Every structure is written in structure tokens, then in C-alpha cells.
Amino acid sequence: MSDTPLWKSLLVWAVVALGIVFAAPNLFYNRVEMHNDAVAAIDAAGGAATAEQEADRGLWPDWLPSRIVPLGLDLRGGAHLLAEVQVADVYAQRIDGMWPDVRDALRDVRDQVGNVRRMPAPDGVLRVAISNPAGLEVALEKVRALATPVTTLTGMGSSDIEVRAEGGEIVVQLSEAERVASDQRTVQQSLEIIRRRVDEVGTREPTIQRQGTDRILIQVPGIGSAAELKSLIGTTAKLTFHPVVRVTQDAGTQVGAREALMPEMDRTDLFYVVEKTPVVSGDELTNAQPSFDQNGKPAVEFQFDATGARKFGDYTANNIGKPFAIVLDGQVISAPVIQSHIPGGRGIITGSFSVEESTELAVLLRAGALPAEMTFLEERTIGPELGADSIRAGQNAALVATAFVALYMIASYGLFGVFAVLALAANIAMIFAILSVIGATLTLPGIAGIVLTMGMAVDANVLIYERIREELRAGRSPGAAIDEGFGKALSAIVDSQLTGLLTAVIMFFVGTGPVRGFAVTTGIGILTSMFTAVYVTRAIVNIYLGWRRPKTIIV
Amino acid sequence: MAFRLKLVPEKTNIDFFRWQWLTFGASVVAVVLSLLSVAVIGLNFGVDFKGGTTIRAESTQNNDIALYREALEGLGLGEVSITDVFDPSFRADQHVKMLRVAPQEGYEAVTPEVITQIETALQTVDPSVTFPSVESVGPKVSSELIMKALLAVFAGSAGIWIYVWLRFEWQFAVGCVAALIHDVVVTVGVFSIFQLKFDLTIVAALLTILGYSVNDTVVIFDRLRENLAKYKQMPLRDLMNLTTNETLSRTIMTATTTALALTALLIFGGDVIRGFVFAMLFGVIIGTYSTLYVAKNIVLMLGVDRGDKPKKERERGEHEFANIDA
């Protein structure tokens, strides 16, 4: 048609061409994937490539778009976990950690408050009794002085602890603002640690997301089972260094108030009584790697950060000749005797490790300990064979559906049906292009969404064609009928597709997992189908009209 | 004249209100029966909503369900359901069973030990058994998922209501939402009566049905609005019939293409999403029906404000002599 400006037609074709170019890598999925993996590996190695990596890289030209649609767990196989972080664990640790400070603060005003004693209290609450009730006010003031301001935007101006008197005793608890801030930190930290642990294994495209206030969603493609994933992220690997009080062979040994009895890791007949408070802990490690000791046995080398290094250095300087327990998750790995002052915060853990064990320990130490326990609310494992079956089934269904719809459209609308099918092809290319570019994950319900879109996308064509038929019946010329058809059908198309888009958006925000995958593809499909059915079909019809200049048309 | 496949003749003149008492009545009965079924029989909730574990067990041998049941006896698992799964795409030596284990008493989270126990027990009786998928959902999450699903369907309907209300008049919005509720309730009813597994994907299907059904209805309303302006004197009932006949070809075309695509998925898409696809296919069919026989009836009952005619007359608009005795 003459009334469509050239630039508009060109724009439409340019968009379609872009869609095809960006969708194309998905047709060569395995090749492009190997190429991408090779490129990532070469980058990670700082540009050095093995012959094999070069070969993989050569499978796909570097200058072509290489983004492909990531496949969801149900198509690729892998494990899905929904974990809840027990954020309240941290309150108890924090409050316990305050006791020495409270005790020291009150010791300074001993003449006014008398003796100070810690009373039994539930987790997360510190209860302190003083022997001189008259000093309660002074004591409260002293303890309150220990508070620090909360460091979040929302908790601005409030302090981290709540101190009050209850029945002549001092009760210390975390303040509401601090709990919120603490939860935030705990989940964030857990998230980071999980990410590091999962990354250490090096699987492709793991999803590690925070959900709600205290939950973490973990999806790792390619891992054998949810149990495997759990053991990977759930191992706490808390490394601590304790002064050894004495060594014993009696499992029933009584220990003092601030002491703990810990077994030697590989022996059942050796126990250590150690001071409960560690000198340094694994949180202060900056690095750990597998290595070998001077006898060539597997060991783990570690490096403390500045504060850790100072504490470690001071302690070793003051305690030469005394044993020192290296404790992993409550078991003593070894208890070497300190030979000399160890400055610089470097050390080595030796024990009866195998090479695998020392490697794993190094990984766990690097990732650090989880700040709180996690419980698992949901776990799903999908085997790769089932995923492959699903992909095959989805592909077959999509091909058959395309054939059905195409045949039916051509049988119903003849040449104009062919135009609609071409527009449909452009539509599918554009859906894949957008999915690839935004990196939206394709799931099995997502494939169903695409197939459904194929059925529903031609709706806009049907609306237009039916309208053109009516206009032709009313005796209009082909050009006028087509103009009217496209023009008048537009409001119905927009109205009907907007409602579909609305439900897709709701599904996306409210839904999880499979529902989301479906919402993404139907939502994108609706948007692209409006473009292809209206503009692309129009552009094709224009070419046809300009080329054949038909006197009459049959729709 | 070129050949054209036509499911609907070029010109139709169907009176969609002729059997009104039958069609609308049938819809009312279907909705009531569905609600009753959900209340009495209930829904066969999947692990998403009920909590518990499903295990897909594949074997090269065609084992009897009783064999599995025996193997699991004595593990103290409580309620275990085992069903056979068939699919045309399975290989000859691919025999699939789905096991459903109720949530374990007293556990908030999922217990991997139980899963390992089950897997070991089954592999003892048939070493060729593999477990391509294991899904466990704790009761805490499942109850939240129910709330979320309800919220989604509710928000979907409300959103559509508001949208149609803004675009059209309120009577149209009421008609539209009544048709939506009809479609969703009857679909849920079918899942209840046949005890098909009702999980998260079915909720996605319900939302899609919402979207599809409203799409269909809106197209007719859009044309109705156009015709209301065009034929100011025509009684509402005739006007609706005219509109529906004008758009009938499109309604049937779109329903057919969508149903064709979904049928391909139903047959070839594999057993994993069969329930989901079935819900959508059923929804498309019932959505088309409700577009033709439910939404408009409601609008007709409520009447439409046609502005230039006095109110009294409008209410009797379908009467032949409406213009005379006013």
C-alpha cells in the first residue's frame, strides 16, 4: 500500500531480521553452548586456551550473537532447594557474645553493684543478677553504654540492644531494629556463602536467590540430586583454634564452666579439654588451599586476615611450648605444640587427610561457615534423562502444533493464511530472540506457553481477516478493505491481548517455578504476536499488493 | 472461487438466546455441581499444595504395583499412593510409576533419609529402578502455595474486572467476570470429579483460561459496543445476536487454532505436563461456550445504558412493540 511510509516498513523488517539473528543461536544449541563454555573457560584462565578449548571456541563464530535460552531444571535436570535460614540462631550467639563485655563493664563499678552473676534465661536473652540492689540504676546505665547504633537506613537512630530491669535483674536482648538488621545480614551472608560453595563446584548457571525475608532458593542444573546439593551447602565447616587445657582418654571427663571436651577426629580414645572461647576462628581466614606438609602428606594451608593474624601472632608468641587445638565442627583435627611465634597469620593444618579430603576442606574453609542453621522446606531433583525426554516431547509437540495451525490457517484463508503463517514464524523467532537476550529460563511449561501462543497468536490475524472479509462483502476495493480491516480490528486486538498480558504479569509476580516459566513465555508471546500479526502481516500484504496489484482479493 | 475451509458459514443467523433457559441453566447447574464436588469429594492435591513427596520410578520391567507396595511396607511411611503412568512416547521397556508419600508426621522440613529408604527398598526388589525425579514439599511451603495460588486467581479476576470496567460499562464487566468464574469453577469441578492431580501448574492453566476466556468475550463486547452506536433502535437482544453472529466465525477460528495447538501438546507433550495441558484445553472449550452463552446473558439481564432511550423502554427493549406503547 502506498500510504505506509517506507521508513515504517523498513523498521518492521529490521526488527524481524534482528529477531531472527538473535534467535538463530538456539538452533545450534549444543555448538553455541560449547563455544560459550570455552570462551568462559579461556577468559577465566586469563586468555590461555588449550587446543580442545580452541576447537570448541571455533564451533561458533565470535562475531555472531551467542546468547542462548538457558534451560530450566525440568529440561536440563538438576536440583532445586528452598532453604529457610534460622535467623534467630544468630540472636542467641550475639547475646552470648555480649556476656564478657557486660561482666567487664559491671566489674568496673563493683563497689556499687556488688557481685555479678549470669542467670539462666531462654536463648537470645541475657539475664544478669547483681548482689547489691541499690546499684541497679548504675548497672543499667553501664550496660546501656555498651549499645551501639544500628547501621541500617530504616533502623537509624535506634540502638542494637534493649536493656531493662526485671525483678531486680538486668535483662539484655537485641532490639527490634537490630533483629531486622541482623536477619538481613544473616540471610545475605548465607546467600554469599552458598553462592561461593556452589561456584566452587563450577556448575553452569546456578540460581541462588533470596525469597522473602529469610528464605533462599537454590537451583543448580546438572547436579545429581538434591541430597548432594544439600551436603555441599549444608556442611558448616566451622574452623576454630582453641587453647588446650589438658588431654585425656576418658570420654566422661568433667570439664570446667568455660571449657569443652572435644574428641580427636580420627580416634575414639583421645579427647581434648579446651577453652570454650576460640582464639581465632575460620571467619577470619582470607584464604585456604590444599598443599603438602614437609613429609609430603596432604595438608591445608591457610592465611588469616589482619585481625586474625594479629590475634594468632600474639597468642603464639605468648604460649610457646603449649598445645593448640585446630577444631573443625567440634572435632579436633590436630593439636600441635606451638614451636615459635607465628607472625603474618600463615599456617598449615596437617592431619591424616587424603588429597581429596584436603581439597574439600580447603574449599569449605574458603567459603566460610554459615552464620545460622538452615532447614529445607522444598527439594526437587530432576534427572537429566527426564529433562531430555521433556525437551524431545516439547519439540515434537511444537512441530505438530505448528503444522496443525499452519495447515488450518492456509486452508481457511488461502494466500492470506500463508502470510499469517509467515508472521507466526517471525513471532516464534522473536520469542526466542527475546528469551535469549534477557536470559529468561525456558521450562517445560514455558514450552507449553510458546505452543499456546502459536494457537492464540493467529487470533489477531483471524480478527483482521474476518474484518477484511466483511469489508469486501460490503463492496469495498481490496486496498480499502485491507486498510479498514487492519484499522478496525486493532481495538479488539489490543483489548483482548492486554487482558492476556495482565494475567501473565500476575502469574509472573505471584507464581513460582513452573508458573513463572509459563508466564514469561506467554507474556512475551503476546507482545511479539501483537507486533507480528499487525505490523509484519501488514508489511507482507503491502509487498503482495505492490507486486501483484490485484484487482480483486479473496481472503 | 478459491477453496476455503469454513467451519462457520459466511452468514449465520443463530438466536443464541433461544434456548436460554437450557444453556444458561446448564451452566448454573454445572457451576453448582462443581462447587458441590469440590466441597464433598475435594481435590486431589499434588505435593505442591498438600506437602509430601512424589517419586518417579522408572524400570525396564513391567512391575506390579503390589510389588512396590510390598517393598515399602514396614517402612512406616503412612499413606503411600502408587500409580502407573502411560505415555505414547515411552520406549517399549520404559515403565513408569509415580509414588506419593504423605508428609512425615512431625517434620516441618523434608527428610532425605526417608527418600533414601524408599529408593533402597525399591531397588532391592528391582535393581533396574531409577528415580528420574523426586520432589518434596514441606507442609509450611505447601500451605503458603495454596494461599498464593488463590491470591493469583483472585487477583487475575479482579484485574480483569477492573480493566473491562474501565474499557466498557460495568454491566459488561459483571458479565465478563461471571463467565470467568463459570469457566474456572467448572474446570476445577472436572478436576475434582475425575480426581485429577491438582498442582501449581493447574493454577497456571486456570489463569490462562481466565486470559483466554476474557479475550474471547472482550472481542464480542468490542463489536457490541460498535454496533450499539450503529444501530440505536435495535432491541438489545437482537443486537447481541447480530454481534455474536458477526464475530462467530472468528470465535470458532481462534478456538480451533488454540485447541489444535493444545491437542498437539496433549498427545505429544509427554506425561509431565499432561494435566496442565488438559486443563487448558478444557478451559478453551468451556471458555468459548461461556463467551457465547454466559457472558452476554448476564449483560442482557442487567441491561445496557444506551443513553438516548428512556430507561423504562430499554428494559422492555426486546419486546416487538416496545416503541409503540412507551
Interface residues (C-beta under 8 A of the other chain):
Chain A: D74 L82 E84 S225 A226 A227 K230 T375 F376 L377 E378 E379 R380 T381 I382 G383 E385 L386 D389 S390 R392 A393 G394 N396 A397 A398 V400 A401 F404 V405 Y408 M409 A411 S412 Y413 G414 L444 P445 I447 A448 V451 L452 M454 G455 M456 V458 D459 V462 L463 E466 R469 E470 R473 S491 A492 D495 S496 Q497 L498 T499 G500 L502 T503 A504 I506 M507 V510 G511 T512 G513 P514 V515 F518 A519 T522 I554
Chain B: M1 A2 F3 R4 L5 K6 E10 R56 S89 E108 A109 V110 P112 I115 T116 T130 F131 P132 S133 V134 E135 S136 V137 G138 K140 V141 L145 K148 A149 L151 A152 A155 G156 G159 I160 Y163 V164 R167 L200 T201 V203 A204 L207 T208 L210 G211 Y212 V214 N215 D216 V218 V219 D222 R223 E246 T247 S249 R250 M253 T254 T256 T257 T258 A259 L260 A261 L262 T263 A264 L265 I267 F268 G269 G270 V272 I273 F276 V277 M280
